[in-house]
Amino acid sequence: MPGAPGPLEDGREMAAPLLVGADGRRSGTAARAGIKRRVTDYGQTALVCAIGHEKPHQGCAYQIFLPPGPLAILPLTGNRSSIVWSETTEQAAAIQALDDEAYLEVLRPRFGDFLGEIHIAGARYTYPLNMTLAESFTAERLALAGDAARGVHPIAGQGLNAGLRDVAALAEVLVEAARRGEDLGWPLVLDRYAQWRRFDSATLALATDGFNRLFSNDNPLLRLGRDIGLGLANALPGLRRGFMREAAGMTGDVPRLLQGRPL
């Protein structure tokens, strides 16, 4: 039971008023608490690795939308970037089986030449892409955060933003409860956290699901509609700033820590 003492490998026992499960989409913490998950499989797999490139990235991240799925290029230190490259599961398995040079031959036409010549700069990984949402964010003396609460498509990096909001919101709820002398594992305390984060998480899951379905195809009508929408967003500074604030997780009920304010 979450919060109850349990033996460690060395025989010691530990207890706490509250356990936070932040152990990923396949959260063992949530499973042991009996929390079920709703899972939507996209039939896509992400290919992930670090890429070295000839030109500096200037700290910029890029998202390239391709019919099989998006390609995210995220800046690392030096002339290196991390890629999260979405392909159909079958195609991803075939690409991952290639040697580094053949892998690059498939990547180069998708990546482009705006950063000059590229090379593999680390180990290569894959992971399946799906949307997963816990049916409850809390249980007895337990709160879920990050991918343990909800896992979304990596499009636009929104999973990280959501996880940071979870942590900041939970910290704010717990600090306020402690100041009132409340038990941190009290159901009413945990309900405040769940109510704060549940709607935002469900909205984010639906939004990333919709964007993935909109951009991960080559339907001419959908392509025309999304091109018009992106053109309008680019032409209207106010709309563009709104999208940027939404993508940065700075809209809605933003926790104080994410506003740079002390608890």
Phi and psi in degrees as a GROMACS rama.xvg file:
@    title "Ramachandran Plot"
@    xaxis  label "Phi"
@    yaxis  label "Psi"
@TYPE xy
-56.2393  134.593  PRO-2
92.5644  -20.5243  GLY-3
-81.069  149.994  ALA-4
-65.0215  147.3  PRO-5
-148.831  147.848  GLY-6
-75.3993  140.718  PRO-7
-89.5844  176.045  LEU-8
-60.6909  -31.1861  GLU-9
-89.5733  8.28521  ASP-10
93.2545  -12.9363  GLY-11
-69.7741  155.839  ARG-12
-120.529  142.423  GLU-13
-130.57  147.177  MET-14
-140.02  151.685  ALA-15
-151.745  155.115  ALA-16
-69.9822  -19.952  PRO-17
-150.065  138.482  LEU-18
-113.378  130.465  LEU-19
-104.902  120.955  VAL-20
-93.867  108.532  GLY-21
-130.05  48.264  ALA-22
-110.51  32.1953  ASP-23
88.6445  179.63  GLY-24
-62.0383  -31.2774  ARG-25
-99.8658  43.8918  ARG-26
-52.3344  113.913  SER-27
-68.9212  -30.1122  GLY-28
-62.0921  -47.4367  THR-29
-64.3997  -41.5992  ALA-30
-61.9931  -43.7814  ALA-31
-66.4365  -25.8796  ARG-32
-84.9509  -1.43307  ALA-33
79.3157  18.1471  GLY-34
-84.8112  121.434  ILE-35
-87.4398  164.625  LYS-36
-129.748  146.354  ARG-37
-99.8401  124.999  ARG-38
-123.017  131.38  VAL-39
-117.599  118.245  THR-40
-88.5472  129.6  ASP-41
-88.782  -9.10015  TYR-42
67.8128  21.9188  GLY-43
-121.142  154.324  GLN-44
-130.544  139.267  THR-45
-92.8418  129.732  ALA-46
-97.9616  127.329  LEU-47
-128.636  133.538  VAL-48
-167.439  170.131  CYS-49
-93.9423  137.38  ALA-50
-118.529  129.581  ILE-51
-90.0544  143.599  GLY-52
-139.43  156.416  HIS-53
-68.4288  -39.7894  GLU-54
-103.261  151.337  LYS-55
-69.5702  147.255  PRO-56
-86.3466  -9.63797  HIS-57
58.7522  26.1727  GLN-58
72.5805  14.4222  GLY-59
-95.777  141.889  CYS-60
-103.764  150.598  ALA-61
-133.172  149.048  TYR-62
-130.112  117.609  GLN-63
-109.253  122.911  ILE-64
-95.2333  121.106  PHE-65
-123.08  155.544  LEU-66
-52.9715  -40.7589  PRO-67
-73.0678  -21.7415  PRO-68
154.55  167.42  GLY-69
-75.7807  155.443  PRO-70
-117.402  113.88  LEU-71
-97.899  135.062  ALA-72
-121.573  112.82  ILE-73
-118.127  128.027  LEU-74
-66.5154  137.676  PRO-75
-116.471  -173.217  LEU-76
-69.7  149.758  THR-77
65.0058  -156.873  GLY-78
-87.76  61.2976  ASN-79
-137.398  148.452  ARG-80
-138.471  151.823  SER-81
-95.1053  138.214  SER-82
-113.925  143.238  ILE-83
-123.907  103.367  VAL-84
-112.081  110.587  TRP-85
-90.8028  129.294  SER-86
-136.826  166.946  GLU-87
-60.2283  151.912  THR-88
-58.2065  -41.8012  THR-89
-65.0244  -46.1192  GLU-90
-66.6472  -38.4007  GLN-91
-62.3872  -40.4732  ALA-92
-62.529  -39.3337  ALA-93
-67.9622  -40.1602  ALA-94
-67.9266  -43.0621  ILE-95
-63.0823  -27.523  GLN-96
-76.5095  -11.8779  ALA-97
-74.6031  158.691  LEU-98
-75.3131  172.286  ASP-99
-58.5365  -42.3442  ASP-100
-68.8005  -41.0616  GLU-101
-67.2336  -36.5444  ALA-102
-58.172  -46.2714  TYR-103
-64.8804  -34.6021  LEU-104
-62.9152  -34.4828  GLU-105
-75.8996  -37.3141  VAL-106
-72.7149  -38.378  LEU-107
-54.3542  -47.6807  ARG-108
-64.0971  -25.2045  PRO-109
-81.9578  -39.3644  ARG-110
-72.9221  -38.514  PHE-111
85.5875  -177.406  GLY-112
-115.69  16.7578  ASP-113
-69.2984  -16.9392  PHE-114
-109.232  15.4628  LEU-115
78.1701  -158.825  GLY-116
-68.038  144.901  GLU-117
-122.544  157.419  ILE-118
-149.732  159.425  HIS-119
-71.4372  132.18  ILE-120
-124.878  26.3662  ALA-121
172.389  -176.697  GLY-122
-68.1824  153.535  ALA-123
-107.151  138.374  ARG-124
-132.937  164.839  TYR-125
-137.715  152.774  THR-126
-151.577  145.012  TYR-127
-69.962  147.507  PRO-128
-104.874  128.862  LEU-129
-154.37  172.52  ASN-130
-112.02  128.711  MET-131
-135.498  132.578  THR-132
-133.41  122.218  LEU-133
-66.4546  137.624  ALA-134
-69.6015  -20.8858  GLU-135
-143.199  141.287  SER-136
-90.676  -6.09096  PHE-137
-140.152  159.349  THR-138
-147.778  -168.478  ALA-139
-60.457  113.841  GLU-140
54.4872  37.4051  ARG-141
-142.634  136.519  LEU-142
-129.935  136.681  ALA-143
-98.3058  145.892  LEU-144
-143.479  157.133  ALA-145
66.285  -145.277  GLY-146
-65.1841  -18.6961  ASP-147
-67.1008  -27.8956  ALA-148
-88.3161  -43.1208  ALA-149
-156.787  135.267  ARG-150
-117.67  126.056  GLY-151
-119.888  167.359  VAL-152
-59.8053  141.365  HIS-153
-70.5775  6.37726  PRO-154
-56.112  125.885  ILE-155
65.4879  10.8756  ALA-156
65.1953  27.9055  GLY-157
-74.1342  -21.6339  GLN-158
-62.0508  -40.9848  GLY-159
-64.1684  -46.7013  LEU-160
-58.2927  -42.8305  ASN-161
-63.9094  -40.5412  ALA-162
-63.4272  -40.6003  GLY-163
-64.6245  -37.9979  LEU-164
-66.2676  -38.8553  ARG-165
-56.7743  -51.0866  ASP-166
-62.4776  -44.7668  VAL-167
-65.921  -40.2369  ALA-168
-67.0916  -43.5418  ALA-169
-64.0896  -42.5706  LEU-170
-59.8152  -42.6509  ALA-171
-64.4511  -44.4647  GLU-172
-61.5915  -44.0893  VAL-173
-70.5201  -38.9261  LEU-174
-63.4213  -44.5598  VAL-175
-64.6282  -38.0519  GLU-176
-65.3053  -41.6176  ALA-177
-62.8455  -39.1752  ALA-178
-64.1863  -29.5563  ARG-179
-87.5588  -1.47509  ARG-180
77.619  21.1793  GLY-181
-84.8058  153.744  GLU-182
-67.9319  124.139  ASP-183
-64.1907  -23.5372  LEU-184
-96.222  6.69185  GLY-185
-62.0677  134.983  TRP-186
-54.202  -37.5525  PRO-187
-67.086  -32.0866  LEU-188
-66.9402  -47.3034  VAL-189
-66.7672  -31.2461  LEU-190
-62.4671  -34.6416  ASP-191
-62.4823  -42.3774  ARG-192
-65.6006  -46.8944  TYR-193
-62.1085  -42.732  ALA-194
-66.4393  -35.0223  GLN-195
-65.7447  -43.2108  TRP-196
-98.5332  -19.1444  ARG-197
-64.4824  -49.8667  ARG-198
-65.217  -43.8483  PHE-199
-60.0177  -40.0977  ASP-200
-67.7535  -42.7827  SER-201
-65.1333  -40.6204  ALA-202
-63.8363  -43.4265  THR-203
-62.8689  -43.5567  LEU-204
-60.2444  -44.2618  ALA-205
-66.797  -39.6993  LEU-206
-66.0755  -47.251  ALA-207
-66.7935  -34.8217  THR-208
-62.2424  -44.5708  ASP-209
-65.3521  -42.8603  GLY-210
-64.0514  -40.8462  PHE-211
-63.0684  -43.0304  ASN-212
-68.5096  -34.1647  ARG-213
-68.3176  -42.6472  LEU-214
-94.8904  -19.6792  PHE-215
-91.4977  53.1097  SER-216
-162.712  169.314  ASN-217
-122.351  28.7958  ASP-218
-64.1857  124.01  ASN-219
-61.3158  -36.0977  PRO-220
-69.05  -43.6029  LEU-221
-66.0234  -37.2374  LEU-222
-63.0302  -41.4629  ARG-223
-63.7347  -44.9153  LEU-224
-62.7992  -43.5859  GLY-225
-71.2949  -33.193  ARG-226
-65.0664  -40.5975  ASP-227
-64.1457  -44.1057  ILE-228
-62.4678  -43.7088  GLY-229
-67.0565  -35.2274  LEU-230
-64.2391  -41.9702  GLY-231
-64.2108  -43.4721  LEU-232
-61.596  -36.6411  ALA-233
-73.0383  -32.1945  ASN-234
-82.1399  -22.6592  ALA-235
-109.896  103.487  LEU-236
-56.6172  -39.45  PRO-237
-62.9193  -42.6295  GLY-238
-66.3451  -40.6766  LEU-239
-63.5623  -43.4186  ARG-240
-63.4709  -36.0127  ARG-241
-62.5522  -44.1032  GLY-242
-62.5136  -39.9528  PHE-243
-65.4544  -40.5003  MET-244
-66.7625  -39.4508  ARG-245
-64.9356  -44.2715  GLU-246
-65.1018  -31.2886  ALA-247
-82.766  -2.02376  ALA-248
74.5809  27.1024  GLY-249
-107.74  24.0065  MET-250
-117.515  166.422  THR-251
76.9538  -154.873  GLY-252
-84.8001  88.6663  ASP-253
-84.5103  127.16  VAL-254
-58.3045  151.958  PRO-255
-59.9419  -39.49  ARG-256
-59.0946  -36.5578  LEU-257
-76.8709  -12.3744  LEU-258
-91.9405  0.342027  GLN-259
78.3211  20.1564  GLY-260
-105.992  145.054  ARG-261
-72.4202  157.383  PRO-262
